[in-house]
């Protein structure tokens, strides 16, 4: 048995002291600083590339990881931007601005995180322009760098305002909406072909007057969200959409693309006539957090229109109205979204918040069109017994449980065989049953601007062999 008193012996005390010091001074190898380091750091990438950044607005944040591939710790003498304070780029190293700390130590086999942003001042240029710099690392006299590249784009900035009457938007520079705009009564907004409009979160285009947006197959008019980095490329709900208000009429949109909003077009323009409140041709509406086209007691003519990938119904016609859909493709296979509603919803009535009701005749024509999705029934009708509603469905394809639609050249519950819906390609593949299954109704060209033959295909696209 060892006596406790033995530990009080001077020799024992000396030995214990030596052991204690050894424990205190013995560091893991990854914490020992390599003062003779002459190797190189490693980086998660050699170039940080920003997509187009609107001048005057900040960018999203990019990340760069800096690795120490060696066993021992390394002290980085400096991390700085090549252009210093004149650089449009900003960096944070592990949450710290360079210059606030004299040195950065990376433990062996460890890394540091650098966050990079860019803020570009306007340069009064119509075309995008290149902005670049580099992050320079100095370690024991060895210099390395990572390149920083961004494209700046000057723009017209609008928001929270009423537009001047009879305004024209040109294609020279994009329009960025940081808030909502209003086209007032008796006024018109004309948008030239090739114009690009980018909406920020919550920004809407309200139309009390009229909007005329005339694109072309080669130069379509684009409405989309202002976040341009890849993570937001196909994300619904990034801006509000186009709202056509009561009293508006004579709206016209041709060769337009509307993407990533809450609504593509929300139309509430009840009036006593059947003249279309909007004529919509050769246009694409996709990735809506609500509906692609939602109408309340309105009049719509749509031709060669593709509406796809909406969380709520792609098409909603509420409380009656007059609707004409010709050579349209309405498709929804729930890519990157969760949905439960059929993609086409029609009703002749609505109950308002004060418990009053609006009940109007519903006149609905669907010709040479495709309505298809991943639900068993993509058509939903709610009709009262108080209206004289009229329906004309011919030479169209439907995903439906309504068996009586299998007539007048219609095709039910067949796969349209689109080329590649996940990549937004709703052109017809070789063996599509929509091929040559339409009737001649005077729509001579398709959504791509290609001429239809004497046996037109169903849907917005004519298959070109």
N, C-alpha and C positions, 0 to 999 in steps of 0.2 A: 504494500500500500504506500502511495506517495504522500508524504507529509505536506500539508498546506504551508507549513513554515518554510519549506525549501524554496518557495517562490520569493521569499524575503531576502535570500542570500544575495549579496552585491553582484556576483557573477551572473546570477539568474536575471536580476534586474537589467544588467547591461545587455544580455542577449535578447531579452524581450524588447528593449529599446531599439536595437538594431533591426529586429524583425519588423517592428512597427514602422520605422523609417522606410524600409524596403517596400512595404505595402503602399505607403503614401507616394513614393517616387516612381513606382513601376506603372507606366501608362500603357494602355493597349496600343498596338502598333499604328492603328489608324488615326490616333490622336497625336502621334509624334510628328512634329513639323520637319519636313524634308528641306533643309536649307540649301542643299546642292541640286535641287530639282532643275533639270534642263529639258524636260520633255514637253509635251503639249497637252492642253485641255482638249476634251471632246465635247461636241455639241449635238443637240437633238436634230439640228438642221444647219446648213451653212447659209441659208437665206430665209429671211422673214418677209413674206409677200402679202401685202394688203390688196384686197380687191378695190375697185373704184371707191374713193372716199369723197363725199361732197365737201367742197371747201367751206369753211366756217362751221362745220359740224365735226365733232370728234368721231373717232373710229371705234370699232370693237377692240377688245384687248387680245393680243396674241401672246403666246407663251414660248419661252426658250429655256431649255434645261442645259446647264453647263456641268459636265461630269469630270470628276477626278478619277481616272482609271487605275490609279496606282494604290499601293498598300498604305503609304504614309500620307499625312495631311499636307496640303499645299496652300501657301499664302499668295493670293492674287494681289499684286501691288496696286493695280487700278483697273476699274471698269468704267468706261466713259464713251460718250457719243463722239464720233469723229468730228462733227461740226459744232460740238459744244453747245452753248446756249442758243446759237443760231439755228439749231436743228429743229425741224417740225416734229421730231419724234421725242417721246418721253419714256424713260425706263425706271423700273423699280427692281432692286435686287433683294430677294427675300424680304420684300416689303419696305425696303429702305432706299432712299434716293442716293445714288452715288455722290460722294462728296461730303455726306453727313457722317460717313464712317471711313476711317483711314485705310482699312484693309478688309479683305474678305477671305476667310479661311474655309477651305473645303476639306472635310475629313477624308481619309482614305476610302475609296470605293463609294463616295457619297456625291451629292450634287447640290447646286443652288438653282433656284427658279428666278427667271427674269421675266417681268411683265412689260409688254411694249404697246404703246398707243401712238397714234399720229393725229395731229391737228394741222390742217393745211389752210393757209391764208389764201383768199381769192387772188387770182392772177389775171382776171379779165380775159380769159381764153374760152372759146367755144368748144374746142376739142379737148379731150383728156390730156393731161400733161404728167410727166414723170417726176417723182420726188424720191430722192434716195439719200442714204447715209449709211453708217455702219456702227456697230458696237465693237470697241477696241479693248482687248484684254492684254495686260502686261504682267508677266509672271517671271520673276528672276531674269529680267532683261529680254525675255522672249515675247514678241508681239503676235497676237492672232486677232482675227476679226470675223464678225458675222454681218452679212449685208442686210440692209433694210431697204425695201422697195415698196412704193405705193404709187397709185395713179390718182391724181387729183382731178376733180371735175367741178368747174364753176356752174352755178345753177341760178334759176329764178326762185326766190323764196317767198312763199305766200302762206297766209293763215290768219284765221280769226278776222275776216274782212269780207265786205261785199265787193264783188268785182265791178269795174266800170262797165257801163252798158256797151254791148257790141265789141267785146274784147276778142282778140285773136291770139292764140298761143301758137308759136312757131316751133320748128324743130331744131333751131340753132343750139339752144341749151335746154336741159331738162328743167322741169318744174317740180320743186320740192314743197309739199304741203306740211308745215309744222303744226297747223291747226286747220279748222274747217273753213270753207269758202262758200259763198252764196251767189248764185246767178239770179238776180232779182227779176221780178215780174216785168214783162215787156222788153227784157234784155236777152241777148244771145251770146253764148261763148262758142266761138269757132276754133276748132283744133285742127291744125294742118297735119298731113300725112307724116309719119315718122316721128311725131312728138312723143316724148316720154314724160310721164307724170308719176311721181313717187310720193306716197302718203306715209306720214308718221303715225304712230299709235294714236288712235282716236280721231284722226283727221277724216272729214267727210266732204264730199262735193254735193251741196244742196242746190237743186234746180227748181226755181219758181218760174223762170222764163223758159229758155230752151238751150239745149246743147247740140251742136252739130260737129261730130267728130268723123272726118272722112279720111280714112287711111287707104292703103292700096296693098295688093299682095306682096309687093317688094318692101313697102315701108308702112308697116302696121303701126297703129297708135297703141302705146303701152301704158296701162295703169297698174301699179304694183306698190309694194311696200318699199320704204327707203333703206332698210337694212339689206345690204348687198352681199354680205358674207355667206358662204355656203350653208351654214346652219339655218338660215332664214329663207333659203331659196324657194322652198315649197311649203312653208309653214302658214296655215290658215290664221285669219284674224289679226293680221299685223297692221291693218288700218281699217277705216270704217266702210267706205264704198261710195257708190253713187246713189243718191236719194232724189227721185223725181217727185215733186210735191204737188198738192192739189192746185189746179189752175194751170199747170204746165202742159204744153202740147207741142206738136210739131218737132219732137226730138228725133235725131237721126244719128245712128252710129254704124259705121261700116269699116270692116277690117280693123277691129279693135281687139285687144287682149286685156282682160281684167283678171288680176291674180291676187291671192293671199289676203283677202279682205274679210270683213264680217258678211257683207252682202255684196254681190256683184252689182245688181241693179235692184233697188227697192222702189216700187212704183205705186203711188197712191193718188190717182188722178181721176176720180169719178166725174163723169159728165154725161149729158143726155144723148150724145151721138155715138156712133160706132167707128169713127175715124181713129186710126192708131195714134195713141199718145206718144208712142215711140216706134220707129222702124229700126229694127236691129238686123244687120246682115253681116255674114262672113266674119263672125266674131267668136272668141273663145273666152269662157268664164270658168275659172277653176280654183280649187283650194279655198273654199269659203267656210268660215266657222259657223255660219248660219246658212242662208240660201243663196243660190246663184241668181235666180230671178224670182222675186216675190212681189205679187201684184194684188192690189185691193180695188175691186170694182173698176178696172181699167181696160184699156184697149191696146193690144200689142200685136205687131206683125214681126215674126222672126223667121229668117231664112238663112240656111247654111250656118247654124249656130251650134257650137259644141259647149255643153255645160257638164263638168265632171268634178268629182271628188269634193262634195259638200257634206257637212255634218248634218244639217237639216235638209229638207227636200231641195233637190236641185231646182225644181220648178214648183212654185206655189201660186195658185190662182184662187183668191179668197173673195167671197161675197159677190160672186158673179163677175160679169165683164165679157169682153169679146177678144178671143185669142186665136191666132193663126200661126201654126208651127209647120214649116215646110222644109224638107231636107235638113232636119235637125238631128243631132246625136246627143242624147241625154244619158250619161253613163255614170255609174257609181259602184266601185268595187272596194271602197273603204281603204285606200292606201294611206297609211300613217294617220288615220282618223278612226274614231269609233262612232258608229251611227246606228240608229234603230228605225228611223222613219223611211217609208217608201220615197223614192226620189221624185215622184210626180204626185202632187196633191192638189185636188180641185174641189171647191165647195161653192154653193150659191148663197151662203149666209155667214154671218159672224155675229157674235154677241159681244157688245162693248162693255167697258168697265161699269157703266151706270145701269147695266142689265137691259139696255135697249138693244135692238137688233137691226142689222142691215140685211135685207134679202133682195137679191136682184137676179135676173135671168143670166144664165151662164151659157155662152156660145163658144164651143171649143172645136177647132179643126186641127187635126194632125194628119199630115200627108207625107209619105216618103221619108218617114223618120224612124229613129231607133230609140227605144226606152229600155235599157237593160242594166242590171246590177247583180249584186250577190245575195239579195233577198229573194224569197220565194215569190213575193208579189211587190212589184215596184210601182203599181198604180193604186191610188186611193181616192175614192169619191165620197163626199158627204153631201147629199142632196135632200132638200126639203120637198114637201108636196105643194109648195106655194109658188113655184116658178114654172115657166115654159122653157126649159133649157134644151139646147140643141147640140148634138155631137156628130162629128163626121170624122171617122178614123178609117183611112184607106192606105193600102200598100205600105204598111209600117210594121215594125218588129216590136213586140212587147214581151216583157217578162211579167206574167200575170196569171192569176188564178181565174180570171174572167173568161171562161171558155167561149162565150158568145162573140168575143172579138176575133175569133178564127174565121173571118169572112172578108169579103171585099178586098182580096189581095193581101190581107194581113198575115203575119207569121208570128205565132206565139211560142215562147219558151224554147227558142233555138239559139244556139251560141252565135253571136254576130261574127265571131272570129276576127276581132281587131288585131292589128299587128303587134302592139306592145303597150297595153294600157299602163303598166307600172311606170313607163317612161313617157307617158302622156301622148302616145301615138295611137290614135283611134281611126287610122286609115284601115281599110279592109284588107284582110289577107286573101290569099289565092282562092280558097274554097269557101269563102263567106257566102251564106245563103242570101245575103243582102245584094249580091252581085246581080245586076240586070233585073231586079225584082220591083223596081219603081215604075211609076207612070209619068208620061210627059206632062208637066204642069207649068212649064215656062221658066224654070230656074235653070238657065243655060250653062252656068259655070258653078264649080264647087268651092269649098272653103279655101282651097289652095289657089283658086283662080283658073283651074283646069276646066276645059270645056267638057260638058256631059255629052254622051252619045245618044242615039235614038232609043236605047234601052237603059235608062238611067239607074244607077245603084241607089239603094235606100241609104239614108244617112247624109251627113254633111260632106262626105268625101266620095268622089268618083274614083274607082280603082283604075289606074292607068297601067296597062299591060306593057 
